[in-house]
Amino acid sequence: MNLDRLFRPASVAVVGATDRLGSYGGQTLLNLHAIGYPGRIWGVNPNRAEALGHPCYPTIAELPEVPDAVVVAVPAPGVPDVIEQAGAHGCGGAVVYGAGFAEAAAGVELQRELIAAARRHDLPVCGPNCDGIVAMHSRAALWGDALDPTEPGAVALVSQSGNLAVNALATRRGLRLHTVIASGNQAVLSAADYLEFLASEDGVRSVALYLEDDGSGPDLCDGLAACASAGIPVVVLKVGTSSAGARAAAAHSAALAGDQRVFRALVEEAGAIWAPDVHDLLELAKTLATPRPGGPSKDGAAPRGGLAIMTCSGGDSAQAADEAPLLGMELAELSPETQRRLAELLPPQATVANPLDYTALIWGERDPLSEIVRALGEDPSVGQVLVFYDQPYGLTGAPEESWRAVREAVIEGAAVSPAPVMVSSTLPELLDDSSALTFALAGVPAAAGLRTGMRCAAAARTASGDPVRLREIAATARAATAGPLAEGAWLAEHEAKELLRGAGVNVIDGRVLTGEDDAVRALDELGGRIAMKLSAAALRHKSELGAVVLDLDTEGDVRSAFRRLDELADAHGGAVLAERMASGGVELIVAAHTDGIVPAVVIGLGGIWTELLEDVRVVPLPAHANRIEQELRLLRGAPLLLGARGTRLVDLGAVARLAERVGELLIADSLELIECNPVLAGPDHAVALDASIRRGAAVKTLDQALTQEQASCPM
C-alpha cells in the first residue's frame, strides 16, 4: 500500500465533523488549524452545513474533490460503510478513531468487515481504536486528542498505545518528533508497514516502536530491514506475556524461550535497541536521532574504544562505575599523556581517574572544562565521552550564567573531540527542554537520568542490523507458516530420533525392542551397558511413570526391566526403546520451534539445569553453525563449556552443527517443535540423548484468523 497521500495529504475530510467541544471530529479540526495545515479541509456530516468554519457535505461522494486523507470520527458500527465509501471513491487513506473492534470479543466481526472493505480497495487504514497520526513536517494532524504542536524533529514514534503517544507529544527534555502514529489495533496497517514507510521519509533519524502484540514476524523483519538499509536505528518496547505458555508444560524450550524472548532475539538481530520502559524508549530514540557532525566517528562506525565519564560529583562517579559493567561497557584506561594533561587542568583537590570527578571547584569555568572534554576525547583508548550535567528548573542571574558556561564548555569540547560526546542528567527532571535542545542542535545527545544516560551510551555502540540476514529470516518464517494451520501431533521418542538421524543429527545409538530375548541381544549390540525406556507419542514425562531405567548391564536386569516397561507400553500404546549408555560431558538443551514471532533455535544448559538456571540463547532461523557458536559463548554458563575450573573443553562446533541441523529439519519438514534435551557435549562430540518432536502447527489465534481473512479478500 502507498502511504504518501495519508501522511502528506493535500486535502482532508473529517467524517463526523462537529462543533462540539471534546468530540474527536471537532478536536481534529482544531488540531489541523493549530498545526498550520496548509491543505483543504471538509467535514462530512449529513446533519450540518459547516463545522468550526469548514463546509460539511452529506457523504464522501459529494465532496468537491476526492480527499487524500479521511478521518473517521463516527461510532464503530458505521465505520465499515465509511471505509467502503472512502475506498470506492479513491481516497488515499483513512484514520479510524473508534473503539469497539477486535480489542473486545463483540467487535471481532466488525473489525473483519473493516479489513475486508479496506482490502477490496487497497485503502491504507490507521487504527481502529487509535488517536491517529501527527505528521509534523507536512503539518498534517489527523489526531483526535488535544495537541500542542512543536517544531518538527527527527524522531518517529509508532505506538499501539494512544496514551503513550499523547504523553510523548506533551513531554519535553529536548524531544522533538518527526511523525507520531498511534496505531491502535493495526487492523490494516501494521507496525511493519509504518517502519517501511518511515525508512524512506526525509528527516527521520530514529524510530521509537511500542508494541502490544507481535503481528506478522516476516513483515516486521521487512520493516526492520528497511530501517537497517536506511541507517535508521529503531528502539523497541514490547509488552505482553508469552503466548507459548499453553505448551510450556509439554516442552522445556517453550517455557524457556517463550514468544517474548524470541521477539527480543529478533529485535537484537536487527540491530534495534530493546527498551525496558517508556522513559527509556523515548530517551534512547531521542539520543540516537542526534546527528554528530561528521558521523558517529571519523570512519562513520560506532565507537570502538572504552567509555570516559566526566562529572563534578564523587557520588555520580561511583554510580556510573557500578552501572557500566551491568551494561557490558568498559571504562577506558586513560593514557599517561592524558593523565598529565588532566592534572594540569584540574584543581589540586581532584584525582585523575575514570570516571573523572573534576569537583565543583571549577564548575562554571568554561575554558578548563572545555579542555577536559577535549583531553578525554583525544585519548586513544576512549571511544565515547559521557558528561553528567544537571540543571535545576528556573535558574536566573549568576546561577544561570554558571550553568550556561558549563553547557558551552561541553559543546566546545565536543566540537573538537575525536570521540563522540553526550550528556546526561543524573535525575530525569534535571534536564530541561531548552538545555537538551541546545545540546542536540550542537550534535551532543542529551539524556534524562543517570542509568538511562548510561544505557543511551551503550546503545550508541550497537552495530546496525544486516538487511540481508533479516530478509533471510523473513523468508524462512514465511516458509514455515505457508501451510494450513492444524493441530500438531507428537511423535514417539523412537520416531523422533529416526527423523533426526535421517537429517544428519547425531543421536545416541539405540533401537526398538521386539521382545525380552531381543532386549538381551541389544545389551551386547549396544556395548554391554544400556538404558531402556518407554517410547510413546502420548507420553511427555517418563520419570513420573518410572518409564526410564538406566545403567542396565546384566541379562537378569535387562529381562526384568523389559517386562515392566512392556506392560507400560501396552497401557500407553508405545514401544520399549533400548539405547547405549553415555557419560562424560556437559548436558545442553538444543531445540527449535515456531511458537514465537519467527521460528528460532534455542540453546543452553540442559538436563537437570534447564528450569533451574533458564540459561538459554535464542537465534532466529535460519541459524548457521558459526552464529550459534557465538551465542553459546554468551551463555552465563559458558565457562562450563570452555574448560573453566578443570572442566573439559566442549566441542562447540559440534554442538553448533547439531543445532543448525535441528533448525533446518524444523523448516524442511514443517514441524512445530523439536527438542533435544539433554544433548551430551564433550571434547569431540555432541549427541542427543533424548528427543521430542511435534508435527504441524498450533491452533489458530485470533490474529492468525484475521490475517487469513485479510489474505482471502481481493485487493
C-alpha positions in Angstrom: 0.0 0.0 0.0 1.2 3.5 -0.8 1.0 5.7 2.3 2.1 9.0 0.8 -1.3 10.5 0.5 -2.2 9.6 4.1 0.9 11.2 5.6 1.2 14.1 3.2 -2.4 14.9 2.3 -3.3 17.9 0.1 -6.8 17.6 1.4 -8.6 16.1 4.5 -12.2 15.1 5.0 -13.4 14.6 8.6 -16.3 12.2 8.8 -18.3 13.1 11.9 -17.2 16.8 11.9 -18.9 18.8 14.6 -18.5 22.0 16.7 -18.9 20.0 19.9 -16.0 20.5 22.2 -14.3 17.3 23.3 -15.5 15.4 20.3 -13.0 13.6 18.1 -14.3 15.2 15.0 -14.3 18.7 16.4 -10.8 18.2 18.0 -9.4 17.1 14.7 -10.5 20.3 13.0 -8.9 22.3 15.9 -5.7 20.4 15.6 -5.4 20.9 11.8 -5.7 24.6 12.5 -3.2 24.6 15.4 -0.5 22.8 13.4 -0.9 25.1 10.5 -2.2 22.5 8.0 -1.9 24.2 4.5 -4.4 22.0 2.6 -8.1 21.9 2.0 -10.4 20.7 4.8 -14.0 19.5 4.6 -16.4 18.0 7.0 -18.7 15.0 6.2 -21.9 15.2 8.3 -25.4 15.0 6.8 -26.8 17.0 9.7 -24.6 20.0 9.4 -23.7 22.6 6.8 -20.5 23.6 8.5 -18.3 22.7 11.5 -15.9 25.2 13.0 -15.9 27.2 9.9 -15.3 24.3 7.4 -18.1 23.3 5.0 -19.8 20.0 5.5 -21.2 17.6 2.9 -23.6 14.7 3.4 -21.3 11.9 2.1 -17.8 11.4 0.9 -19.0 11.0 -2.6 -20.5 14.5 -2.6 -17.2 16.3 -1.6 -15.8 18.8 -4.1 -12.9 16.5 -4.9 -11.5 13.2 -3.7 -9.7 13.8 -0.4 -6.3 12.4 0.2 -7.0 11.5 3.8 -10.2 10.6 5.6 -10.6 10.9 9.3 -13.4 8.6 10.6 -14.9 10.0 13.8 -18.1 8.1 14.0 -19.2 5.2 16.2 -17.8 1.8 15.4 -21.0 0.3 13.7 -20.8 2.9 11.0 -17.1 2.6 10.3 -17.0 -0.3 7.7 -19.5 1.6 5.5 -17.4 4.7 5.7 -14.2 2.7 4.8 -16.1 1.2 1.8 -17.2 4.6 0.6 -13.7 6.1 1.0 -12.1 3.2 -0.8 -14.6 3.2 -3.6 -14.2 6.9 -4.1 -10.4 6.6 -4.5 -9.3 8.3 -1.3 -5.7 7.9 -0.3 -6.1 6.6 3.3 -8.1 6.7 6.5 -7.7 7.1 10.2 -10.3 5.4 12.4 -10.5 6.6 16.0 -13.4 4.5 17.2 -13.1 1.6 19.7 -15.3 -1.4 19.8 -13.5 -3.6 17.4 -11.3 -6.7 17.9 -9.9 -5.4 21.2 -13.3 -6.8 22.5 -14.9 -10.1 21.6 -18.1 -8.3 20.5 -16.2 -6.3 17.9 -14.3 -9.1 16.1 -16.8 -9.3 13.3 -16.9 -5.6 12.9 -13.1 -5.5 12.5 -13.3 -8.2 9.9 -15.8 -6.1 7.9 -13.5 -3.0 8.2 -10.5 -5.1 7.0 -12.5 -6.6 4.1 -13.6 -3.1 2.9 -10.1 -1.7 3.1 -8.5 -4.7 1.3 -11.1 -4.5 -1.5 -9.9 -1.0 -2.4 -6.3 -1.2 -1.3 -7.0 1.6 1.2 -4.4 2.2 3.9 -6.2 2.5 7.3 -4.6 3.6 10.6 -6.4 2.1 13.6 -9.1 1.4 14.6 -9.1 2.2 18.3 -6.4 4.8 17.9 -5.6 8.5 18.3 -4.4 8.9 14.7 -1.4 10.5 13.0 0.6 13.7 13.5 3.0 14.4 10.6 4.9 17.4 11.9 6.9 18.0 8.7 3.8 18.1 6.4 1.8 19.8 9.2 -1.0 17.3 9.0 -2.7 16.4 12.3 -5.2 13.6 11.8 -5.4 13.4 15.5 -8.4 13.2 17.8 -6.8 14.2 21.1 -5.7 17.6 22.4 -2.5 18.7 20.6 0.1 21.4 21.3 2.3 21.3 18.3 6.1 21.9 18.5 8.7 22.4 15.8 9.4 19.1 13.9 12.3 16.9 14.9 13.9 13.7 13.8 12.2 11.0 16.0 9.3 9.0 14.6 7.0 7.2 17.1 4.8 4.3 16.3 2.7 3.3 19.3 -0.2 0.9 19.8 -0.9 2.9 22.9 -2.7 6.1 22.3 -1.9 7.5 25.7 1.8 6.8 25.3 1.7 8.8 22.0 -0.2 11.7 23.7 2.4 11.8 26.5 5.3 11.7 24.1 3.8 14.8 22.3 3.5 16.6 25.6 6.9 15.7 27.0 10.0 18.0 26.6 13.6 17.4 27.6 14.6 18.2 24.1 12.5 15.5 22.4 11.2 16.7 19.0 9.1 14.4 16.9 9.0 14.0 13.2 5.9 11.8 13.0 3.6 10.3 15.6 1.5 7.3 14.7 -0.9 5.9 17.3 -1.6 2.7 15.5 -4.2 1.1 17.8 -5.5 -2.3 16.7 -3.3 -2.3 13.5 -6.2 -4.0 11.6 -4.9 -3.0 8.2 -1.6 -1.1 8.5 0.9 -2.8 10.8 4.0 -1.6 12.6 5.9 -3.2 9.8 4.1 -1.1 7.2 4.9 2.1 9.2 8.6 1.1 9.5 8.9 0.6 5.8 7.3 4.0 5.1 9.3 5.9 7.7 12.6 4.4 6.5 12.1 6.3 3.2 11.0 9.6 4.9 13.3 12.6 4.7 14.4 13.8 8.2 13.7 10.6 10.1 16.8 9.6 12.1 15.3 7.2 14.6 12.1 5.3 15.3 10.6 4.5 18.7 8.3 1.5 18.5 5.8 0.5 21.2 4.0 -2.8 20.6 1.3 -4.7 22.4 1.1 -7.7 20.0 3.5 -9.5 17.8 1.9 -9.0 14.4 3.5 -10.8 11.5 7.1 -11.8 12.1 8.1 -11.8 8.4 6.6 -8.4 7.8 8.3 -7.0 10.9 11.6 -8.4 9.5 11.0 -6.5 6.3 10.2 -3.3 8.2 13.3 -3.6 10.3 15.4 -4.4 7.2 14.2 -1.3 5.5 15.3 0.8 8.5 18.6 -1.0 8.7 19.2 -0.3 5.0 18.5 3.4 5.5 20.7 3.5 8.6 17.8 4.4 10.9 18.1 3.0 14.4 14.9 1.5 15.9 14.1 1.3 19.6 11.5 -1.2 20.7 9.4 -1.5 23.8 7.3 -4.7 23.7 4.7 -5.5 26.4 2.6 -8.6 27.0 3.2 -12.1 28.3 4.2 -15.1 26.2 1.5 -16.9 24.3 3.7 -20.1 24.4 2.5 -20.8 28.0 -0.1 -23.3 26.9 2.6 -25.6 25.6 5.2 -24.8 28.3 4.3 -27.9 30.3 4.8 -30.1 27.3 8.3 -28.9 26.3 11.1 -27.2 28.2 12.0 -24.9 25.3 8.6 -23.3 25.1 8.8 -22.2 28.7 12.4 -21.2 28.4 12.2 -19.1 25.2 8.6 -18.1 25.0 7.4 -15.6 22.5 8.9 -12.6 24.3 12.5 -13.9 24.2 12.1 -14.8 20.5 10.8 -11.3 19.9 13.7 -9.8 21.7 16.2 -12.0 19.8 14.7 -10.8 16.5 15.0 -7.2 17.7 18.6 -7.6 18.6 19.3 -9.5 15.4 18.0 -6.4 13.6 20.5 -4.1 15.4 17.5 -2.5 17.2 17.6 -1.4 20.8 15.4 -3.1 23.5 13.9 -0.6 25.9 12.8 -1.6 29.4 10.2 1.1 29.8 8.6 4.1 28.2 11.0 6.6 29.6 14.0 4.8 28.1 12.1 4.2 24.8 11.8 7.9 24.2 15.2 8.9 25.6 17.0 6.2 23.5 15.2 7.3 20.3 16.0 10.9 21.1 19.7 10.5 21.6 20.1 8.1 18.7 18.5 10.7 16.4 21.0 13.4 17.3 23.5 13.6 14.4 27.1 14.2 15.3 28.8 16.4 12.7 30.9 14.1 10.5 29.1 11.0 11.8 29.4 8.8 14.9 33.2 8.6 14.4 35.7 9.6 11.8 35.1 6.5 9.8 31.3 6.5 10.3 31.4 3.5 12.6 30.1 3.0 16.1 32.5 3.9 18.9 35.2 1.3 19.4 37.2 2.4 22.5 36.1 2.5 26.1 33.8 5.0 27.8 35.2 8.1 29.7 32.9 9.7 32.2 33.2 13.2 33.5 31.2 14.7 36.4 31.6 17.1 39.3 30.4 14.6 41.9 32.0 11.6 43.5 28.6 10.0 44.0 27.8 10.2 40.3 31.2 8.7 39.6 30.6 5.7 41.8 27.1 5.1 40.4 28.3 5.3 36.8 31.2 2.9 37.6 28.8 0.4 39.0 26.4 0.7 36.1 29.0 0.3 33.3 29.7 -3.5 33.8 25.9 -4.2 34.0 25.6 -2.8 30.5 28.7 -4.6 29.2 30.6 -1.3 28.9 34.3 -1.0 29.5 35.6 2.1 31.2 38.7 3.4 29.3 42.1 3.3 30.9 43.5 6.8 30.4 46.9 7.1 28.9 49.8 8.7 30.9 49.7 11.6 28.5 46.0 12.2 29.1 46.6 11.9 32.9 49.3 14.5 32.7 47.1 16.9 30.7 44.2 16.4 33.1 46.4 17.0 36.1 47.3 20.4 34.7 43.6 21.3 34.2 42.2 20.0 37.4 42.3 21.7 40.8 44.8 20.1 43.3 41.9 18.5 45.2 40.8 16.4 42.2 42.1 12.9 41.4 42.7 11.9 37.9 40.7 8.8 37.2 37.9 7.4 35.1 35.1 8.2 36.0 36.6 11.7 36.4 35.3 13.9 39.3 36.6 17.3 38.3 35.0 18.7 41.5 32.7 21.8 42.0 35.8 24.0 42.4 36.0 24.6 38.6 32.2 24.4 38.0 31.2 27.2 35.6 34.8 27.8 34.3 34.4 27.4 30.6 37.9 27.1 29.4 39.3 24.3 31.7 36.0 22.3 31.4 36.1 22.5 27.6 39.8 21.3 27.6 38.9 18.4 29.9 36.3 17.2 27.5 38.8 17.6 24.6 41.6 15.8 26.5 39.3 12.8 27.3 38.1 12.6 23.7 41.6 12.7 22.3 42.8 9.8 24.5 43.4 6.8 22.0 41.6 4.4 24.4 38.5 6.5 24.6 35.6 5.8 22.2 32.9 7.9 24.0 32.7 10.7 26.5 29.7 11.0 28.8 29.3 14.2 30.8 26.9 14.4 33.7 25.0 17.7 33.6 22.2 18.7 35.9 20.2 21.9 35.5 17.6 22.9 38.1 14.4 24.5 36.9 14.0 28.3 36.8 17.6 29.4 37.1 18.3 33.2 36.6 21.1 35.6 37.2 24.5 34.4 38.2 23.5 30.7 38.6 22.0 30.7 35.1 25.3 32.1 33.7 27.3 29.5 35.5 25.2 26.6 34.1 25.3 28.2 30.6 29.1 28.3 30.8 29.2 24.6 31.5 26.9 23.9 28.6 29.0 26.0 26.3 32.2 24.3 27.6 30.8 20.8 26.8 29.7 21.9 23.3 33.1 23.5 22.6 34.9 20.4 23.8 32.7 18.1 21.8 33.2 20.1 18.6 36.9 19.2 18.7 36.8 15.8 20.3 37.6 12.8 18.1 35.4 10.7 20.3 31.6 11.4 20.3 30.4 13.3 23.4 27.0 13.1 25.0 25.5 14.4 28.2 23.1 13.0 30.8 21.4 14.4 33.9 21.5 12.2 37.0 17.8 12.7 37.7 15.3 12.9 34.8 13.8 16.2 35.9 17.2 17.9 35.9 17.3 18.0 32.1 15.2 21.0 31.0 13.9 21.3 27.5 15.9 24.3 26.4 19.3 22.9 27.5 18.6 19.5 26.0 17.6 21.1 22.7 20.7 23.3 22.8 22.9 20.3 23.2 21.1 18.3 20.5 21.4 21.1 17.9 25.1 21.2 18.6 25.4 17.5 17.9 25.6 16.4 21.6 22.9 13.9 22.6 21.3 14.7 25.9 19.6 12.0 28.0 17.5 12.4 31.2 18.6 10.2 34.1 21.9 8.6 35.0 21.0 5.0 34.3 19.2 6.0 31.1 22.2 8.0 30.0 24.4 5.1 30.5 22.0 2.9 28.5 22.0 5.5 25.7 25.8 5.5 25.6 25.7 1.7 25.3 23.0 1.9 22.6 25.3 4.1 20.5 27.7 1.2 20.3 25.1 -1.2 18.8 26.0 -2.4 15.4 23.5 -1.9 12.6 21.4 -4.9 11.6 22.1 -6.8 8.3 19.2 -6.3 5.9 20.1 -9.4 4.0 20.0 -11.5 7.2 16.7 -10.0 8.2 15.1 -10.8 4.8 16.6 -14.3 5.1 14.7 -14.7 8.5 11.6 -13.3 6.9 11.7 -15.8 4.0 12.3 -18.7 6.5 9.4 -17.6 8.6 7.1 -17.4 5.6 8.1 -20.8 4.5 7.4 -22.2 8.0 3.8 -20.8 8.0 2.9 -21.4 4.4 0.9 -24.5 5.0 -2.6 -24.8 6.6 -2.9 -24.3 10.3 -3.8 -27.6 12.1 -3.4 -29.3 15.4 0.1 -30.7 15.9 0.7 -34.3 16.7 3.6 -35.6 18.9 5.9 -38.3 17.7 7.0 -41.2 19.9 10.6 -40.8 21.0 11.9 -43.5 18.7 10.1 -42.0 15.8 11.6 -38.6 16.6 15.1 -39.9 16.8 14.8 -41.7 13.5 13.7 -38.5 11.9 16.7 -36.7 13.4 19.1 -39.4 12.3 17.8 -39.1 8.8 18.5 -35.4 8.9 22.1 -35.9 9.9 21.6 -35.1 13.6 23.9 -37.1 15.9 21.6 -39.2 18.1 22.6 -41.9 20.7 22.7 -45.4 19.3 19.6 -47.4 20.0 16.6 -49.3 18.7 13.1 -50.5 19.4 12.9 -53.9 21.1 10.7 -56.7 19.7 10.8 -58.9 22.9 12.6 -60.0 26.0 15.2 -62.0 24.1 15.8 -59.1 21.7 16.4 -56.9 24.8 19.2 -59.3 25.8 20.7 -59.2 22.3 20.5 -55.4 22.4 22.6 -55.3 25.6 25.5 -56.9 23.7 25.0 -54.9 20.5 25.0 -51.6 22.3 28.1 -52.1 24.3 27.1 -54.0 27.4 25.6 -51.1 29.3 22.2 -49.7 28.2 19.2 -47.6 29.1 15.7 -48.8 28.5 12.7 -46.5 28.3 9.1 -46.4 27.2 8.6 -44.6 23.9 5.0 -43.4 23.3 3.6 -40.4 21.4 1.2 -39.6 24.3 3.9 -39.7 27.0 5.7 -36.4 27.7 7.3 -37.0 31.1 8.7 -40.5 31.6 10.1 -40.2 35.0 6.7 -39.8 36.6 5.7 -43.3 35.4 9.1 -44.8 36.2 9.4 -45.3 32.4 13.2 -45.0 32.3 15.7 -47.5 33.6 19.4 -46.6 33.4 22.7 -48.5 33.7 21.5 -52.0 32.8 24.5 -54.3 32.4 23.2 -57.8 33.2 20.9 -60.2 31.4 18.7 -60.5 34.5 18.3 -56.8 35.0 17.5 -56.3 31.3 14.8 -59.0 31.3 13.2 -57.6 34.4 13.2 -54.1 33.1 11.8 -55.1 29.7 8.9 -57.0 31.3 7.9 -54.0 33.4 8.3 -51.5 30.5 6.5 -53.7 28.1 3.4 -53.6 30.4 3.6 -49.8 30.3 3.9 -49.9 26.6 0.7 -51.9 26.3 -1.1 -49.4 28.5 0.1 -46.3 26.7 0.3 -47.5 23.2 4.0 -47.3 22.9 7.2 -49.4 22.4 10.3 -50.2 24.5 13.4 -48.5 23.4 17.0 -49.6 24.3 19.9 -47.2 23.9 23.6 -47.2 24.6 24.5 -45.5 27.9 26.6 -42.4 27.5 28.5 -40.4 30.1 31.1 -37.6 30.3 30.4 -34.1 29.1 28.0 -31.2 29.7 24.3 -31.6 29.3 22.7 -29.0 27.0 19.3 -28.3 25.5 19.0 -27.8 21.8 15.6 -27.0 20.4 13.8 -25.3 17.5 10.3 -24.2 17.4 7.7 -22.0 15.7 5.9 -20.7 18.8 7.5 -17.2 18.6 7.1 -14.3 16.2 9.6 -16.2 13.9 11.0 -19.7 14.0 14.0 -19.9 16.2 16.6 -22.3 17.7 17.1 -22.4 21.5 20.4 -23.4 23.0 21.5 -23.5 26.6 22.4 -25.6 29.7 20.1 -28.6 29.8 19.3 -31.7 31.7 18.6 -31.0 35.4 19.7 -27.4 35.0 17.1 -26.5 32.4 14.4 -25.0 34.6 16.7 -24.0 37.4 19.0 -21.8 35.5 17.0 -20.8 32.5 20.3 -20.1 30.8 19.5 -20.1 27.1 20.2 -18.1 23.9 17.7 -17.7 21.1 18.6 -17.4 17.4 16.1 -16.7 14.7 16.1 -19.2 11.9 18.0 -19.9 9.7 20.7 -20.3 12.3 24.0 -21.1 10.8 26.6 -23.0 12.9 29.0 -20.1 13.3 26.2 -17.9 14.5 25.1 -20.5 17.0 28.6 -21.0 18.3 28.9 -17.2 19.0 25.7 -17.5 21.1 26.9 -20.5 23.0 29.9 -18.4 24.2 27.4 -15.8 25.5 25.6 -18.2 27.9 26.1 -17.4 31.6 27.3 -21.0 31.9 29.7 -20.7 29.0 32.7 -21.3 31.3 31.5 -24.8 31.8 31.9 -25.3 28.1 35.2 -23.6 27.8 37.3 -25.6 30.3 36.8 -23.4 33.5 37.7 -24.9 36.9 39.2 -28.0 35.5 36.2 -29.0 33.3 36.9 -30.5 29.9 36.7 -28.2 26.9 33.5 -28.9 24.9 33.5 -29.1 21.1 31.3 -26.1 20.5 31.5 -26.6 16.7 29.9 -30.0 17.1 27.1 -28.6 19.3 26.5 -25.7 16.8 26.4 -28.1 13.8 23.8 -30.3 15.6 21.7 -27.2 16.4 22.0 -26.0 12.8 20.6 -29.3 11.5 17.8 -29.3 14.0 16.7 -25.9 12.8 16.9 -27.0 9.1 14.8 -30.0 9.9 12.1 -27.9 11.6 11.6 -25.9 8.4 12.1 -28.6 5.9 9.6 -30.9 7.4 7.1 -28.2 8.6 7.4 -29.2 12.2 6.2 -27.2 15.1 8.8 -28.2 17.7 12.0 -30.2 18.0 13.6 -30.5 21.4 16.7 -32.4 22.2 17.3 -32.4 26.0 19.8 -33.4 27.0 22.4 -33.1 24.3 25.6 -34.5 25.8 28.6 -32.4 24.7 32.2 -33.4 25.2 35.7 -32.6 23.8 35.0 -34.4 20.5 31.3 -34.9 20.3 27.7 -33.7 20.7 25.0 -36.3 20.8 21.3 -36.1 21.5 20.2 -38.4 24.3 16.5 -37.6 24.4 14.2 -36.0 21.7 10.7 -34.7 21.3 9.1 -33.7 18.1 5.7 -32.2 17.4 4.4 -32.0 13.9 2.0 -29.4 12.4 1.2 -26.0 13.9 -0.6 -24.6 16.9 -4.3 -23.8 17.0 -5.1 -20.6 15.2 -5.1 -17.4 17.2 -7.4 -14.5 16.6 -4.6 -12.6 14.9 -3.9 -15.5 12.6 -7.6 -15.9 11.8 -7.8 -12.2 10.9 -4.6 -12.4 8.8 -6.1 -15.3 6.8 -9.3 -13.4 6.3 -7.3 -10.4 5.0 -5.4 -12.6 2.6 -8.6 -14.0 1.2 -10.0 -10.6 0.4 -9.4 -9.4 -3.2 -7.0 -6.4 -3.5 
